[in-house]
Amino acid sequence: MRNLKRVLLAVFVLLLVLAILAFVLENQQSVSLLFLGWTGPQLPVSLITVLALLIGMVIGPILGWVLRRTSRAARKRLV
């Protein structure tokens, strides 16, 4: 049973890597983003998308932690 789980995990990881590789290879067009008057460098669409995903993966848990702390502090003040 443990070997089956390992094989299924390996297949899942392999499919995920292949999907990411296909996404990166299909999105090589260079674009320049304009945000609040600031123009970014010419980067591939796939790189911008992956960077946005990684930044969101960092900011999301931090924001959740901050909100959890503030709600705990507010509950303590009510008691």
C-alpha positions as CSV (number, residue, x, y, z in Angstrom):
1,M,0.0,0.0,0.0
2,R,2.8,2.4,0.8
3,N,4.5,1.7,-2.5
4,L,1.2,2.5,-4.3
5,K,1.0,5.9,-2.5
6,R,4.6,6.6,-3.5
7,V,3.9,5.7,-7.2
8,L,0.8,7.8,-7.3
9,L,2.6,10.8,-5.7
10,A,5.5,10.4,-8.2
11,V,3.0,10.3,-11.1
12,F,1.2,13.4,-9.7
13,V,4.4,15.3,-9.3
14,L,5.6,14.3,-12.8
15,L,2.3,15.5,-14.3
16,L,2.5,18.8,-12.4
17,V,6.0,19.4,-13.6
18,L,5.0,18.6,-17.2
19,A,2.0,21.0,-17.0
20,I,4.3,23.8,-15.6
21,L,6.9,23.1,-18.3
22,A,4.2,23.2,-21.1
23,F,2.9,26.5,-19.6
24,V,6.3,28.1,-19.6
25,L,7.2,26.9,-23.1
26,E,3.9,28.1,-24.5
27,N,4.1,31.6,-23.0
28,Q,7.4,33.0,-24.1
29,Q,6.1,36.3,-25.5
30,S,7.7,39.2,-23.9
31,V,5.5,41.9,-22.4
32,S,6.1,45.0,-20.4
33,L,3.8,45.8,-17.5
34,L,2.7,49.4,-16.7
35,F,1.6,49.9,-13.1
36,L,1.0,53.4,-11.5
37,G,3.3,55.0,-14.1
38,W,6.1,52.5,-13.5
39,T,7.1,50.5,-16.6
40,G,8.6,47.1,-15.9
41,P,11.2,45.4,-18.0
42,Q,10.4,43.2,-20.9
43,L,9.8,39.7,-19.4
44,P,8.1,36.5,-20.7
45,V,4.4,36.1,-19.7
46,S,5.2,32.9,-18.0
47,L,7.8,34.4,-15.7
48,I,5.4,37.3,-14.7
49,T,2.7,34.7,-14.0
50,V,4.9,32.5,-11.9
51,L,6.3,35.5,-10.0
52,A,2.8,36.7,-9.2
53,L,1.9,33.2,-8.0
54,L,4.9,33.0,-5.7
55,I,4.4,36.4,-4.3
56,G,0.8,35.5,-3.6
57,M,1.9,32.3,-1.9
58,V,4.1,34.4,0.4
59,I,1.7,37.3,1.1
60,G,-1.4,35.1,1.6
61,P,-0.2,33.2,4.7
62,I,1.4,36.4,6.2
63,L,-1.9,38.3,5.8
64,G,-3.8,35.4,7.3
65,W,-1.4,35.3,10.3
66,V,-1.8,39.1,10.8
67,L,-5.6,38.9,10.7
68,R,-5.7,36.0,13.1
69,R,-3.5,37.9,15.6
70,T,-5.7,41.0,15.4
71,S,-8.9,39.0,15.9
72,R,-7.4,37.2,18.9
73,A,-6.3,40.6,20.4
74,A,-9.8,42.0,19.8
75,R,-11.4,39.0,21.5
76,K,-9.1,39.3,24.5
77,R,-10.2,43.0,24.9
78,L,-13.8,42.0,24.9
79,V,-13.4,39.4,27.7
